[in-house]
Amino acid sequence: MSTEAGSRHHLLPFAATAYLGHEVKKAVIAVPACFNYSQRSSVRDSGLLAGLDVVRIISEPAAAALSTHELEKQSTAEKNVLIFDLGGGICDVSLLIIVEGIFEVKATAGDTHLGGEDFDNRMVNHFVTEFERKHKMDISGNARAMHRLRTVCERAKRMLSSSTQAAIEIDSLFEGIDFFTKITRARFEDLCGDLFRACIDPVQRVLTDAKLDKTKIHEIVLVGGSTRIPKVQQLLKDFFNGQQVFRSINSDEAVAFGAAIQAAILGGDTSDKLSQILLLEATPVSLGIETAGGAMTTLIRRNETVPLHAKASFSTLTDDQTSVLIQVFEGEHSLTRDNVLLGTFDISNIQPAPRGIPNIEVAFDLGMDDDLKITAEDKSSGNRHQFSISRTSHRNEKQRFLPTEGAQLVVREPSAGAQNAECRADSDQGQDEYDDIRSSSCDAFENRKSEGNFDDEMINRENVID
């Protein structure tokens, strides 16, 4: 199951039950690799609304890699496989190392605002301008005309993947005026040229993050309907110095097929084809805590292999400080105000001492099921506190807008950039997508709650901290 089907989540259990012939209660959902922890948790909430127990969230490129595992069987040698996923609204790229059934994600990158819809918009705007030039009428304010034009443009875009030109024929498009024209593949490529070139940027970022030269890539796998566009394929081929791309799989079904493979493995399938497969995902976004001055001190960095354990030592900011507030954030910015708050908790009963003397160790444990366990321990007293941000926790989104209260931590062993944080890096990609998914999920949840479709235990899910 992919996130594009998430908007129809209420129908999914019925469709799956009708197809398989038995009730479906659990699901594995594939999401864009660039989705952060908060976005993935929102997808889990959507699964809950559909009446499904989401046992695992995996990235779409990783799922596509599982569906192509026949590649790995051809040789026991290690292979570097690049998965290029270009769908309707998101461009996703992941680099995996595949060897003897082990699929390890080494790096991910993507653009949550780049895909087939953007190509459609360019074509629609082109024809709106053409109609206005020919008939001196602006149809951009007419919803019906725009919808009809967009539908025809989507069809023309698909046609241009296999032919050099496509016809645009719409009867009575606006005020009884028929619109008949055509567009060539060359003109379409010119309209969307900058968007096509932008698709290569995540590829370059993935190679840079993985510290791998493009000549070391053994396979390039295309996933998503928009990868059928010849110009996109040609740009990838040129970037990799003429290397051919792997197109023998169904680009529309590869992600769902891979998710089904992961579901079978988690369901206990012991067949020979699946028993040797192991998927190791990478963290999509950095995780850390807030220290003095609102600095983001990272403990788990982006693109580290899951599961993993990380820890760091901190100390107090003022003399005789007896408690500190631990605030856990996700994001790539150097200041926590630009990142997303996941949860908070206090560690108290710290023995009074001059600032900088207490030794407080904070440890993060991130599991394959996205459960994050945070442990804070005062080494001098042995006082230990632990809390979890689990895949079943329900976050209070307003938390991240609340003012910071309580004493802060300072880094005991200074790390580069922790105390002299630079102001504002590039904005987090995907935050708008998260807000949209979260809003729609919460609205649907409230509607179903008012109808009495949830019991009290299911409704009383309010806090991140266990």
N, C-alpha and C positions, 0 to 999 in steps of 0.2 A: 504494500500500500504506500503510495507517495502522497506528499502534501497537496498536490494539485487536486486530489480527490477529497481533501479535507473539508472543503466547503459543502460537500454532500455526505458528511460523516454519518448522518442519521440513517442513510440508506445502505451503508456499507455492510453492516452485519446481515441484513436481509439478502443482499446480493450474494455475499459469500456463502450464506447458508443455502440459498437456492442452487448455487453452482456446485457446492460440495455434497449436498444432500444431508448434512448434519449441522447442528448448531455451532456457531463460531463464537467463542468467548474471549480469545486472546489474539493479539496481533503484533506483528513487527512492522514498524513504520519507517520508511526512508525519507529523510529530509535533506535539503541542500547542505553541503559540507560546511558552508560558511555560517550556518545557523549557530547562534551562541547558546549558552546554557539556558537562559531565560526563554528563548524562542522554542527550544526543544521541550521545555517543561510545558509551554502553552500547547504544543502539539499533543502532549500526553493528556492535557485537560480535554482537548477536543476528542481524543479517543475515549475518555471517560464518559463524555456526553453521549457518545454513540453506544455506550454499554459495553465497551471493550477494555480488557486488561492489556495495556501496552507493555509487553514484556521486554522490549528492546527498541531503542532508537538507533538507526544506523544512517550513515551518510549515503546519498544517492550514488555518487561515484564508486564508493566501496561496494554497494549492492550491485552495480553494473559490473564491477570486477569479478564478483562471485559468479555472475551469470556467464562469464567468459572463462571459467576455470579450466576449460579444455585447453586453453593456451598453455597453462602451467604443466599439463600432463605430457606435452610434447617433449619436455626436457626436465631434468632434475637440476639444471643450472639456475642460478638466481637471475630473475628478470625484473627490469625496471619498466613498469607499465604506467603510462599517462592516460587518465580517463578525462575526456573533454565532454562535458555535459552542457548543452545549450538548448534550453526549452523555451516555453512561452514567456517567462518573465525573469529567469535567473540564468546566469552563466557560472558554471561550477567546474573547477579543475582540481584533480587530486593526483598525486604521484604515489604509487604503491610499489613495494618490493614483494614479489611473489616467488616463493621457493618451497617445493615439496609440500604444497597444500597450505602454507602459511601466507596469509595476505596481510601485510603490514603497511598501514598508511603512514607515509613519511612527511607529507606536506599537503596542505589544502589552501585554496584561494578562490575567490569568486567575486561576482558583482550581482547584488540582489536587485538591481534595476537595469538589467540588460538582457534582452531576449526577443522572441518572435513578435511580441506585442509592440516593441519599439520599431521593428521593421514595418509592421502594419501601419503604425502611426505616420511614418514617413511617407508611405504610399498614399494614405488617406489625405494627408495635407497637400500632397502634390496634386491630387485630382480635385480637391476643393479649390485650389488656386486655378487649375485649368478650367473648371466649370465657371468660376467667377470671371475669368478672362473672356470666355466665349459668350456668356449670357448676361454678364453684368449683375449677377446675383450671388450673394453669399449664403451658402447652405450650412455653414458651421453652427448656426443657432437652431437648426431644425433637427431634433433628436431622431426622428424617424428616417430622414434622409441620410443622416450620418451613420445610423445603424445599418441601413441597406448598403451604403458605400463600403463600410468596413467589412461586411460579410463578403462582398465581391472581391475586395482587396486581399483578404485572407486566402480566398480560393485562387486568385491570380498568383500570389506569392508561392503557393504550393506548385502551381503549374509551371512556374519559371524554374523550378528545380530540375525539370525534365525537358523543357522546351525553351527556345530562345525568345519567345514572345507570348503574351497572354492578352486576351480580349476582355474589355470592360464593357458590359452591356446591361444597362439598367433602364427599364421602362418607367416613364413618369417619375423620375427621381425627385423633382422639386417643381411644384406648381404646373404639373402636366408636361414638363420638359423631359424628353428622353435623353439619356447620356450614353453615348457610344464612343469609345476610344480604345486605345491599346497601349501597352507598355512592353518594352523590350527588356531582356535580362541585363543588357549593358546599362540601360537607364536606371533600373532598379539597383544595380550595384553602385551606381554613381550616387543615388539618393541616400543609400545606407553605408557608404564607404567608410565613414568615420566610426560607425557602430561596429562594422565588421572588424576593423582594425583594433577596436577596443577589446574585442574578444581575445586577442593575443596577450593582453596585459596580464591577466591572471596566470597564463601559462608561464610567462617570464618570472612572475613572483614565486610560483611553486618551485621552479628550478632553482631560484636564488635561495629560497628557504631551505630546500633540501641539499644545497651545496653540490649540485649535480650539473654537469655539462649536458647540453641537449644532444650531443652525439652519443651519450650513454643510455638514451631511451631506446628500449627494444621494441615496444609495441605502443601504438597510439590508438585508443578505442574511442569511437564517437558514440555519444548517447544523447537522446533528445531529438525531437522533430526538426528543430532548426539547423541541425548539423547536416541535413540533406541539401542545404543551400550550397551550390558549387563554389561560390566565392569563399565561403568559410573554409571548405575543404582545401581549396587552393592556398589560402593564406597559411593554414597549418602546415601544408606540405612544403611551402617555401620556407617557413620558419625553421623546419627541421631538415632543411637542405635536401628536399626531394624525397624524404622517407614516406612510404605509403601508409595510409591510415587503415585501421581494421574496421571493416564495414559489414562483416558477415552475420552480425547479430541484428535482431529487430530493435532499432533504437528507441521505439516507443514502449516496448515491453521489457527491456533489459533490467531496468531498476526494479520493477515488480517481481520479475523472475528471481533476481538476486535476493530480494527481501524474503521471498518464499523459501529459498534455500536456507537462509539464516533462521527462519521460523522452524523449518524441519529439524535443523541441528539443535535448537533450543528445546524443541519438543521431544527430543530423545531418539531421533532417527539414527540408527546404527548401520545403515547400508554402507557398502564399500565406497560408493561415490562420495559420501558426505563425511564419513568418519575421520578422514584425514584433513579436513578443512578447518582452519582456525583464522578468524578475522580479528586483527588488532587495529583498533581505530586510533586516531590522533585527536588531541584536544583542539577544538575549533577556535578557542579564545583563551587568553591568559586569565589566571585566577590569582588573587592576592588580597592583602588587607591594607587598611588605611593607617599611615603613620603620621608623625608630626608634620604640620603644615598642609594636611590633606593630600600627602603624597601617596601614590599607589606603589606599594612594595610587592612585587610579583613573586609568588612561590612556585606556581605551575605555569610554564610558558606555553604559548601557542605551538601546536604541532608536536607536542611530546606524546609518546606512545602510552596509551591507556591499557591496563591499570598502572598507576604510579603512586609513589610516596615522595613528599617533599617537606622539608622543615627549615626553619630559620629561627635565630635567637633575637630577642628584642629586650628593651629595658624601659624604665619609667622616664617620664618627661620632667617631673617635679620632685622635690624632696618629700620624703615620708608619704609617698603615694601608695595607697592601700588597695586600689582597684583600677582596672582599665577596661575600656570598651573595645571589644574585638569586632570589627566591621569587615565583612567579606564582600569583595567586589569582583566583577568580571569586566574585561575590556583591555584595550591596548594603550589607553591614554596615560600620561604620567601623573595626572591629577584625578583623584577619585570622583570629583564632582562631574567629570565627563564620562564616567563609567557607570555600570549598573550594579546597584546594591542587591546582594542575594540574601543576606541575613546578618544578624548581630547577636552577640551575647556578652555578658560581663564575667570577668574573672576577679574575684574579691579575696579578702584575707591575705593580701600580700604583706609580708613583714616590712614595717617602715624602715627606710634606708635612704641615704642620699641618692639623688637622681643618677641614673646610669649604672647603679650597682646591682639591683635585682636582675636576675637572668630568667626571662620568660620565653620558653620555647613553644612555638606555634607549628603544628604539623598538619598537612593536608593529605588525605587519602582519597583518591578518586578511583571509583570502580568502573567496570565495563558497563554496568547498568545505570551510569550517570549519578550514582549516589556519592555525595561529597561529605566526608567526615572530617571535622575540624577539631583538633585537640590543642588546648593551651595549658601549659604546666609551669608553675613557679618552682624553679629548681631548688631554691633555698629552703622552702617549706614543704615541698612535695605536693602542694595544693594543685589539683588537676581538674579541669573542666572540659567537657566534650559535648558537641552537638552536631547534628547532621542536617544537611539539605538533601532530602531524598527525592527520588523520582515521583513519589506520591504526595510530596508536600505541596501545599497551596500557598503561593506567595501573595503578599499584600503589595501590589504595585506602587502604592502611595509611599511606601517606606523610603524609596530612593529620593523623595522630595522633602523629607523631614529634616530639620536642622540637626546637626551633630551635637550630642550631649555626652557628658562624661569625660573622664581623663583619657588622654591619648597615649599611644606607644611611640617610641623612637627605635630606630634600627640599632641593635646592639653592635653588630658588626657591619659597618656601613657598606652598602652596595652602590654601584655606579648609578647616579641619577636619583637616588631615593630621597636625599635631603635637599638637593638643588634641582627640583623637578622643573622641566620646561613647561610653559603654559601652552596647552592645547596642541594636539597633533591632528591628523586628519580625522574627520568625524567617523563614528562607528558605522560600518556598512551593515545593513539589515535591521536597524532600529525601527524604521518606519514599518517594515514587514512585521516585526514583532508586535508593534502597537495595533496593527490591523487585525492580526490573528487573535491577539488577546481580547480585543474589544468584541469581535464577533463571537468568540467562545463564551465570554462572560454573559453577553446578551442571551445567547441560546440557553445557557445554564439557568439564568433567572426565569426564562419562559417555562422551561421544563419543571423547575422547582415550584412555580406557581400552579402548575397543573398536577402537582403531587406525584411526579414520576421518580423522585429520589427519596430515599429514607433519611432519617435524622443523622445517621452515622456518616452518610455520604455528603450531606449538606454541611456538616460542621467541620469543614476543612479550611482553616483560616490562617494558620501560621506556617512560616518557613521552618522555624526552629522546632525540632522534636522535643 
